[in-house]
Amino acid sequence: MTWIYLDNNATTMIDPKVLEAMLPLLGEQYANPSSVHQFGQQARHIIETAREQIADAIGAKTRQIIFTSGGTEANNLAIRGTLAARPDKRHIVTTAVEHESVINLAGQLENEGYRVTCLGVDGQGRLDPAEFETAITEDTALTSIMHANNETGVVFDIERLGRIATDKGVPLHVDAVQTVGKLPIDVSKLPVQLMTMSAHKFHGPKGIGALYVAKDSRVKPQFVGGHQERKLRPGTESTAGIVGMGTALRLAVEHLDEENTRVKAQRDRLETGILQHIPIARVIGHQIARTPNTTDIGFEALEAEAILMLLSNYEVCASSGSACSSGSLEPSHVLRAMKIDERIAHGAIRFSLSRFTTNQEIDRTLEIMPKVIERLQKLQPRNVKTI
């Protein structure tokens, strides 16, 4: 079976070059990087080389990269770690469209007595910087804003938001899981104190991520253990995963121009073709300020799950909203926050491409989509009306 994989915001295939770099660490180079013998120190050197690759890719210093098990852990470390370091502050500012690892953590923190401000977005998924500025108070310990939404691809103006937060003396944490490796990022020029990354979003392995921690940021560890990762994330490092992440991000940066030209052109062609041949299709999200690989399209009066099942029968992989909420019959929290009409939101499908997506796959998807939608429309009850 040859899948047409258009669900790259959920996860990506491992680049063969990444796998090649990882294999020795899963075999003969198995030493613990904390051991003092030469075998162990070889592993330590390998880790530090990967840390340098990641730091170079985002304009950071090597000491500012802390390895974690992925984006969710990095988000938790950034938020809980900052709150623990600022116990006199009890307020957090975030948005209503964050990833579940932030949204659900915010809910838990409210149960623990913190005050959380979840900023809304407009119908295009955009955040109002003036509203962000007004929300920050003297009691604000942290602001946590994603760089780009995982469902719509809408990109927030992190530079502007960071300046606002910095002027008020409040750190900004950025969940950049959907932009690292897709958009140019230089933290040396951004007023950002903490930034989350995850390897499996840019053709690296699952189970490994990192948190950028700017100089002078106050973060307390959330695990108790050894000395690893500057004591911010104790535990024996995943040497193979770290090497995979370093190699994957180096390769992703080398392909940034391709991501922002060829991949974007494929995304635009897919989007335009669907809109031309399927009258009930509606693009969701700001059509300029988006990641180059993502389009979220709603199909009026249809159910996303039914569309995805039929697409899967044709060996096409897409997604309904974020991967962590798949299986739900309700519109995602992102579409609810955008106040998308429910007749569109229920039928919203996310297509997310990668540099491994081919033109032939786009052509085939454009052939399949009208067939899928036509079949589902024929199955509709006659009293269902579109907008």
N, C-alpha and C positions, 0 to 999 in steps of 0.2 A: 504493500500500500504506500503510495506517495502522497503525503499530505501537503496541501497548500497552507502554510502556517502564517496566519495573519493575527497572531495573538502575542506579539513580542513585548507588549507592556506588562504581560503576566509573567513571562520568562522568555529567555532566548536560548537558542542552541549554543553549545560550547563551540567556539571557534576551534577547528582542528589543530591550529598552532598552539592554542591554550592547552588542549588536552595533551599534546606532545610535551609541553613544558612541565605539566603536572605528573606525568607517568613515573619519572624516576623517584619522585617524592612519595609515591604510593608503593614503591618497590624497594630498591636497594638503599636509597637515601632516607632511611626511616628514623634516624636519631632524634632524640629530644633536644630542641634548640636551647634548652636551659642547662644542659649538661656541659661540664667544663672540659671534657676531653675533645680532641680534635674532630672526631666524628660529629659530636653535638655542635661544635662551633662552626662546622661546615653548614649545618642546617640554619644556625643563627645568621650566618652571612647571607644565605639564600633569602631568608625572610627580610633582612635589612635592604637587600637589593630590590625586592618587590616593594617595600615601603617607599624607597626612593623613587621608583617608577610611578607610584600613585601620587606621591607628593609633587613630582615634576609635572604630572598631567593636569593638576589643578592649581599650580602656582603656590604650593605650600612648602613648609619645611618638614623634614622627615619626622622630627619629634612631635609634629602636630597631627600625625596619623595614628589613630588607635584602632586596632582590628577588633571586630565583633563577629557574631554569628550571622549577621545580615542587617537589613534595614530596620526591622522591628526592634531588635535589641539596641541598635545605635540610637533610634528615636527615644527609646526608654532611658538609655544612659544620658543622653543630652538633656532631656526634660527633668527626670527625677534627680539626676546628678546635679543640675543647676539649682533646683529647688532646695536640695539638701545643703548646698553651699551658701544659700541665701535664706536662712530660716526666718528672717524678720519680714520677708515679703510673702504675701499670700494670694497674689493675683497673677493670672496667666492670660495672654491674648493669643488666640489662634483663629482658624476659620472653620466654617461649617462644611468645607469640601475637602478636608484633609484625609489622608489615608487612615484606615481603621486603627492602625497602631497608635495614631495620635488622637483620633476622635474618642476611641474607647478609653485610652489612658486619661484624657481630659475628664471623662465621666467618672472614672475611678477617683481622680483627684478631687472632684467636687464632693464625692462621698466622704473624703478625708478632710473636708473643711476648707479647701481652696476655692477661690472665686475664679470662674473661668468665663471669659468673654469670647464667644464664637462669632466672628464677623461673617455677615452674609456676603453674597456676590450678586451681580446683576444677571439678567437673562442670557448674557454672553459668557458668564462664568468669571467676570472680572471683579477684582477687589478694589474698593475705593481707598486710596492712600490717606485721604483726609479722615475717613472713618477710623482707619488704623491708628492715626496719630491721636485722635480724640480718645480712643479706647485705653491708651497707655496712661497709667496714673503713678503716683509716688509709691504705691504698694505693688506695682508690677515687677515680678521677679524675672519674667522671661516672655519673649514673644516667639511663637513657633509657626512658621509659614512655609508651605511647600513651594518649591520653585516652579513646578508644572504639575497640573492635575493628571493623575494616572488614567482617568476615564476620558476626559475631553481633550487633553493635551494643552489646555490653556496655560500660558506662561505668565507668572506674576512678575512685577518689576521689583526684583529683590534688591537691586542697588538703591532704588528710591526708598523702599521700606527700611532697608538697613540704615540709611542715613537718618531717617526719622527716629528709629529706635536708639541709634548711637547718640543723637543729640539729646535724647531724654535719659541717657545713662542706663539703658536696658539692653541686655544681650538679645541677639536674634539667632534662633536656630532655624536652619533651612533643611527641609527634607528634599534633597536633590536626587532622589533615587531615579526619577524619570528623565533627568537632564544630564547627569554626568555621563560622558561618552557620547552624547547626542548634540549638545550645545557647547560652545567654548565657555569655559569657566576658569577664572583666575581669582582665587580668594585673596591674593595679595593686593588686589585692587577693589575688593568688595568689602563693605562694612558688615561682615558676617562673622559671628563668633563660633558657631557650631554648624557642621554640615554633614548630613547623612548620605552614605553611598551604599550600593548593593551590587555585587559582582554579576549576579545572574541576569541583570537587566542590560548588560553590555557584553554578552557572549562569554561570560565567565561562569564558574561553577556556582551552584546553590550552596547555601550554608556559610557564606563568608561575606562580610561587609566591613565598613569602616566608618569611623566618626572623625571628622576634622575638628580639632580643638585649637582655636587661636591662642596665641601667646597671651598670658594674663587672664584667660578664662578660668573661672572658678567652677570646677566640677568635682563632685565626690563620687567614688566608686559605689556601685550598687551590689557588687558581689564581694564576698570576703574570701580571700585566698592568698596566692603568692604575689610575686613581684612583677609578673608579666604586664606588658603594655603600660608601663609607668604606673603600675598598681591601679590603673583605672578599669582594667578589664582582666582580672586574674584568671589563670587557667592555661594549660598547655596549648600553644598555638597550633592551628591547623596549617602546617607548613605547605602541604599541597594546595589547599584552598587559597592561601595567601599568594603563592606563586601564580596560581591561575588568575587571581584578581589583578595582580600587577601586570601580567602579560596581556590580559584582556583589555585593561584600560589603556595600556600603551598602544595596542593595535586600534582601539576605538578612536583615540586621538589622531592617529595617522589617517583614519578614514572619515574624519569630521567633514571635510569638504564634500565627500561622496554622500554622507548622511544628509547634508543640507542642500544638495543639488539633485543627484539621481534619485535618492529615496524620496525626497520631497516631491519630485516630479511624478514618481509612481503613485504616491499618495493622492496627489491632485488629480491624476488621470483616473484613478479608481473612484474618487469622490465625484468628479464631474460626470463620469460615465453612469454611475448609479443615479444621480440626479436627472440626467437626460432621459434615461430609459424607465425610471420608476417614479411616476408622478407623486406618489404619496411619501417620497423620501424627503427628509429635512435634516440638514447638518446642524449639530448641536455644538455650541461653543464659538468663541471668537475666531474668525477665519484667518486672521493675520498673526496674532500673538499665540501661536501654537507650536508644539514640538513638531519637527518636520515629518515624523513618521506616523502621526495619529490622526484619525478621523472618527468621530462619533456621530452616527446617523440614525435618526429615528424614523420608523415606518408606521404611519398613522393607523390606529385601530388594530394593530397586530401585536402578538406577544413575542418578546425577544427569545424566550426559551424555544418556541416553535420554530422560529427562523434558524436558531443555532442548531437545532436537531436536524433540520433538513440540510443545512449547509454541511454538517458533519457527514451526512449520508453521501454527499458529493465530495467528501474528503477535504473540506475547507474548514479551517479552525479560525474562529473569531471569538468575541466575548460579549457578554451583557454586563456593562459596568466593570467594576474592579474585580479582579480574580478572587479576592477574599470574600466577596458577597455573591458569587455565582450560586445558582440554585434557588435564589429568592425570587418570589413572584412579584414582589413590590419594586417600584422604581428605586434606584440607588439614592443614598443620601445626597450625592452630588446633584443629581437631576432635581430632587426635591428642593435643595437649596437654591437652585437656579430658577425654580418655579416653572419648569417646563410642563406644558400641557400634558396631562396624564395619558391622553390618547397617543401622544408621541413618545413619552417617556417609557411606557410599557413595552414599546417596540424598538428601543434604542440598542444598537449594535456598535461595538467598538472594533474597528480594524486598526491594527498596529503593525507596521512593517519593520524590516531591518535591512541591513546592507546585504543580506543573503537572499532577500526577496528578488524574484526574477520578473522580467516583463511578461514572460509567458504565464506566470502565475496570476498576474494582474488581468491579463486577457481572459484567462479561464474563469476567474472570479466574476468578471463582467458578463460573461456568458451565462453563468449559473444564477446570479442574483435575480434577474427578472423571472426566471423559471420558478424559483423558490417563492418569491412574493406573489406571483400570479396563482400558484397552487394554493397558497394560504388564503388569499382573497376569495377564491372559489369556495373554500370551506367555511367562510364567515356566515353567520346568521344573516338573513336578508335585511333585518331591521337595524344592523350596525351601519352607522354613517361615519364617513370621514369628515374632516374639517372642511 
